[in-house]
Amino acid sequence: MEIKEFIVTNEEKNLRLDVYLQKKLNKLSRSYIKQLIEKKQILINEKLPQKSGILIKSGDKIIVHLLAPEKPNTLPENIDLDIIYQDEDLAVINKQQGLVVHAGAGNFRGTLVNALLYHIKDLSGINGVLRAGIVHRLDKNTSGLLLIAKNDFAHKILASQIENKICERKYLAILDGVVKDDEGIIETQIGRNPKNRKLMSVVDSDKGKKAITLFKVLERFDKHCLIEFSLKTGRTHQIRVHCKEVLHHSITGDLEYGGKKPVNLPKTAHQSLGQYLHAYKISFFHPRTNQQLSFQAPLPDYFLDLLNFLKKQNNR
């Protein structure tokens, strides 16, 4: 077990405890910091904090007992993985729809992390074994590109690029209905939906985090449209929430956020497990060489089948 000790400066006062520790401890995830608090591994002025969101004060003495990382060799599973690039520092994965990125409550098998531990072995340990290598996430039924860090050095730099909006992430989505504006910028606060804590929603400024999404309509159909989204922030369910609550056109197939299943598809069409949302492009700077890298993932079959169907319908 490693012990870290910090004294809060006047410039650092009034920060949330978890935000402060993220800055001090190599960008550990807030969920991991919360786990440390629950396991009584963090003290402020020799007292146990009640929650991770408390505000710290100038002069506070914070002691953190970092738990020894679990060895990531107990959870490998031979799950198909589309690795489109990898080197000694990182990998780029084209995640299939239906695959959960990492373990959560009651779900410790069959995740992308289980697959990574089988296929790649060497992964960063900053966020613990359950999130080994994970720099950012995609929802279970969102397909597409994910950055994977193979060591802590790469993880810190890649996470910083995402946090500072240097890493470019673009998505394609099919929406129910037709968006009128050709392009635009959506900027809101996103937080937990007060009526359903499993979902997110646009909330007041004091209850959420800033969420910025750029959109551009690529093609319009009779009752749908194809849109490209660019993320400037990475909030949970960000694009899905912005489609429903700001554009007022939910993503097709996104039943949790008001989307509808496509109808009249040919029997031969591949079926979607959820929303028609695909992370098709990612660009970033290599953490060791600083070379700019850019990757694109082709649209999955279920997405292509609906898109081709809508184009044929539109041409009738």
C-alpha positions in Angstrom: 0.0 0.0 0.0 1.3 3.4 -1.0 0.5 6.5 1.2 0.2 10.0 -0.3 0.0 13.2 1.8 -1.1 16.6 0.6 -1.6 20.1 2.1 -4.3 22.2 0.4 -3.0 25.6 -0.7 -5.0 28.8 -0.8 -5.3 28.5 -4.6 -6.8 25.0 -4.2 -9.4 25.7 -1.6 -13.1 25.1 -2.4 -12.3 22.4 -4.9 -14.3 19.2 -4.6 -12.2 16.5 -2.9 -12.5 14.1 -5.9 -11.5 16.8 -8.3 -8.5 17.8 -6.2 -7.3 14.2 -5.9 -7.8 13.6 -9.6 -5.3 16.4 -10.2 -2.9 15.1 -7.6 -3.1 11.4 -8.2 -2.5 11.0 -12.0 -6.1 11.5 -13.0 -7.6 8.6 -11.1 -11.3 8.1 -11.9 -13.8 9.7 -9.5 -15.4 6.3 -9.0 -12.1 4.9 -7.8 -11.7 7.8 -5.4 -15.2 7.1 -4.1 -14.2 3.5 -3.5 -11.2 4.7 -1.5 -13.5 6.8 0.7 -15.9 3.9 1.1 -13.0 1.7 2.2 -11.9 4.4 4.7 -8.6 4.9 2.8 -8.8 8.8 2.8 -8.5 11.1 5.7 -8.9 14.9 5.9 -7.4 16.3 9.1 -7.4 12.8 10.5 -11.2 12.4 9.9 -13.0 10.3 7.4 -14.8 12.3 4.7 -18.5 11.5 4.2 -18.5 11.9 0.5 -16.2 12.5 -2.5 -17.9 15.8 -3.4 -17.1 17.8 -0.2 -15.3 21.0 -0.6 -11.7 21.2 0.7 -10.3 24.2 2.7 -6.9 25.9 2.6 -4.6 24.1 5.0 -6.5 20.8 5.0 -4.2 17.8 5.4 -5.3 15.0 3.2 -3.8 11.5 3.5 -4.6 8.8 0.9 -3.9 5.2 1.3 -3.6 3.8 -2.3 -4.7 0.2 -2.4 -2.3 -2.2 -4.1 -3.6 -2.8 -7.6 -5.1 -6.2 -8.3 -3.3 -8.2 -10.8 -5.2 -8.1 -14.1 -4.7 -11.8 -14.9 -7.8 -13.2 -13.3 -10.5 -11.9 -15.6 -9.5 -12.7 -19.2 -12.3 -13.9 -21.6 -11.9 -15.0 -25.2 -14.4 -12.4 -26.6 -14.0 -11.3 -30.2 -12.2 -8.0 -30.4 -11.6 -5.8 -33.5 -8.2 -4.3 -32.8 -7.5 -1.9 -35.7 -4.2 -0.6 -34.3 -1.8 -1.3 -31.5 1.8 -0.6 -30.5 3.7 -0.8 -27.2 1.8 2.2 -25.7 -1.8 2.0 -27.0 -4.5 0.2 -28.9 -7.5 1.4 -30.9 -10.5 -0.9 -30.7 -13.6 -0.9 -32.9 -16.1 -1.9 -30.2 -19.1 -3.9 -31.3 -22.7 -3.0 -30.3 -23.9 -4.8 -27.2 -20.5 -5.0 -25.4 -20.2 -3.3 -22.0 -16.9 -1.5 -21.7 -16.1 -2.3 -18.1 -17.6 -4.1 -15.1 -20.4 -2.4 -13.1 -22.9 -3.2 -10.4 -23.6 -6.9 -10.8 -21.8 -7.2 -14.1 -18.3 -8.5 -13.9 -18.1 -10.8 -16.9 -18.4 -10.4 -20.6 -17.0 -6.9 -20.8 -14.5 -5.2 -23.1 -12.0 -5.2 -20.3 -12.4 -9.0 -20.0 -11.6 -9.2 -23.7 -8.7 -6.8 -23.4 -7.1 -8.9 -20.7 -7.3 -11.9 -22.9 -6.1 -10.4 -26.2 -3.6 -7.6 -25.1 -2.4 -8.5 -21.5 -0.4 -5.4 -20.9 -2.8 -2.6 -19.8 -2.5 0.6 -17.8 -3.5 0.2 -14.1 -4.4 3.8 -13.2 -8.1 3.0 -12.8 -7.7 -0.4 -11.3 -8.2 -3.9 -12.7 -11.9 -3.5 -13.4 -11.1 -0.6 -15.8 -7.7 -1.7 -17.0 -6.6 0.2 -20.0 -9.8 2.2 -20.3 -9.2 5.9 -21.1 -12.8 6.8 -22.2 -16.0 4.9 -22.7 -18.8 4.1 -25.1 -22.3 3.0 -24.0 -23.1 -0.7 -24.3 -25.1 -0.3 -27.5 -23.0 2.4 -29.1 -20.4 0.9 -31.5 -17.1 2.3 -32.7 -13.7 3.5 -31.7 -12.1 3.5 -28.3 -8.6 4.4 -27.2 -6.9 1.8 -24.9 -3.8 2.6 -22.9 -1.2 -0.2 -22.4 0.8 1.6 -19.7 0.3 4.4 -17.2 2.6 6.8 -19.1 0.3 6.6 -22.2 -2.9 6.7 -20.1 -2.0 10.0 -18.4 -1.2 11.7 -21.7 -4.2 10.3 -23.6 -6.6 11.2 -20.8 -5.2 14.7 -20.8 -5.8 15.0 -24.5 -9.4 14.1 -24.0 -9.9 16.4 -21.0 -8.3 19.3 -22.9 -10.2 18.7 -26.1 -7.1 17.8 -28.1 -8.4 14.4 -29.0 -11.1 14.6 -31.7 -14.0 12.2 -31.6 -16.7 12.0 -34.2 -19.9 10.0 -34.4 -22.6 9.2 -36.9 -26.2 8.7 -35.9 -29.6 8.2 -37.6 -32.3 10.2 -35.9 -36.1 9.9 -35.9 -37.6 12.9 -37.8 -35.8 15.6 -39.7 -33.6 18.2 -38.0 -34.1 21.6 -39.7 -30.8 23.4 -39.0 -27.9 22.2 -41.2 -25.4 22.5 -38.3 -25.0 24.0 -34.9 -23.5 23.8 -31.4 -25.3 22.4 -28.4 -24.1 23.6 -25.0 -25.9 22.5 -21.8 -25.4 21.1 -18.3 -26.0 17.4 -18.0 -26.7 15.5 -14.8 -28.7 12.6 -13.5 -32.3 12.5 -14.4 -34.2 13.2 -11.2 -37.0 10.8 -12.2 -34.7 7.9 -13.3 -31.2 7.8 -11.8 -30.0 5.4 -14.5 -30.5 8.0 -17.2 -29.1 11.5 -17.8 -30.8 14.8 -18.5 -30.3 18.5 -19.2 -30.2 20.1 -15.8 -29.6 23.5 -14.1 -26.1 24.8 -14.0 -25.6 23.9 -10.3 -26.7 20.3 -10.8 -24.6 19.1 -13.7 -21.5 19.3 -15.8 -21.0 21.3 -19.0 -21.7 19.3 -22.1 -20.8 20.6 -25.6 -21.7 18.8 -28.8 -21.3 20.0 -32.4 -23.7 18.6 -35.1 -23.9 18.6 -38.8 -26.7 17.2 -40.9 -25.2 15.0 -43.7 -28.4 13.7 -45.3 -32.2 14.1 -44.8 -34.7 11.4 -45.6 -38.5 11.4 -45.4 -38.8 10.7 -41.7 -35.1 10.4 -40.6 -31.8 12.1 -41.0 -28.1 11.2 -40.8 -26.1 13.5 -38.6 -22.4 13.8 -37.7 -21.6 14.7 -34.1 -18.3 16.0 -32.7 -17.7 15.8 -28.9 -16.1 18.7 -27.1 -16.9 17.1 -23.7 -17.5 13.5 -22.8 -20.5 13.3 -20.5 -22.4 10.1 -19.9 -25.1 9.7 -22.7 -24.2 13.2 -24.0 -25.2 12.8 -27.6 -28.3 10.8 -26.7 -29.5 13.4 -24.3 -28.8 16.3 -26.6 -30.7 14.6 -29.4 -33.8 14.1 -27.3 -33.9 17.2 -25.2 -32.3 19.9 -27.5 -32.7 18.7 -31.1 -36.0 17.1 -30.1 -35.3 14.2 -32.4 -34.2 11.0 -30.6 -31.7 8.6 -32.0 -33.4 5.8 -33.9 -33.6 2.6 -31.8 -32.7 4.5 -28.5 -35.7 3.3 -26.5 -34.3 4.7 -23.3 -34.3 8.2 -24.7 -37.5 8.2 -26.8 -36.2 6.6 -30.0 -38.3 4.2 -32.0 -37.4 1.0 -33.6 -37.2 1.2 -37.4 -40.1 -0.3 -39.2 -40.6 -2.1 -42.5 -37.0 -3.2 -42.7 -36.4 -6.1 -45.1 -36.2 -9.5 -43.3 -32.6 -9.9 -44.5 -31.5 -6.7 -42.7 -29.3 -7.0 -39.7 -31.0 -6.0 -36.5 -29.8 -3.4 -34.1 -29.6 -4.0 -30.4 -30.3 -0.4 -29.6 -29.4 3.1 -30.8 -28.0 3.8 -34.3 -25.0 5.6 -33.0 -21.4 4.8 -34.1 -18.1 6.4 -33.1 -16.6 6.4 -36.5 -13.5 8.6 -36.2 -10.9 9.4 -33.6 -7.8 11.6 -33.9 -5.1 12.2 -31.3 -1.3 12.7 -30.8 0.7 9.6 -29.9 1.8 9.9 -26.3 5.5 8.9 -27.0 6.2 10.2 -30.5 3.7 13.2 -30.6 2.8 12.1 -34.1 -0.9 12.8 -35.0 -2.8 9.6 -35.6 -6.3 9.3 -37.1 -8.5 6.3 -37.4 -11.9 5.5 -38.9 -14.2 2.6 -38.3 -16.6 1.5 -41.1 -20.3 1.5 -40.3 -21.5 -1.8 -38.9 -23.9 -3.9 -40.9 -27.1 -3.0 -38.9 -26.3 0.7 -39.4 -25.6 0.3 -43.1 -28.8 -1.8 -43.7 -31.0 0.9 -42.3 -29.1 3.7 -44.1 -29.5 2.0 -47.4 -33.1 1.3 -46.8 -33.8 4.9 -46.0 -32.0 6.0 -49.2 -34.1 3.6 -51.3 -37.3 4.9 -49.7 -36.2 8.5 -50.3 -35.6 7.8 -54.0 -39.1 6.4 -54.7 
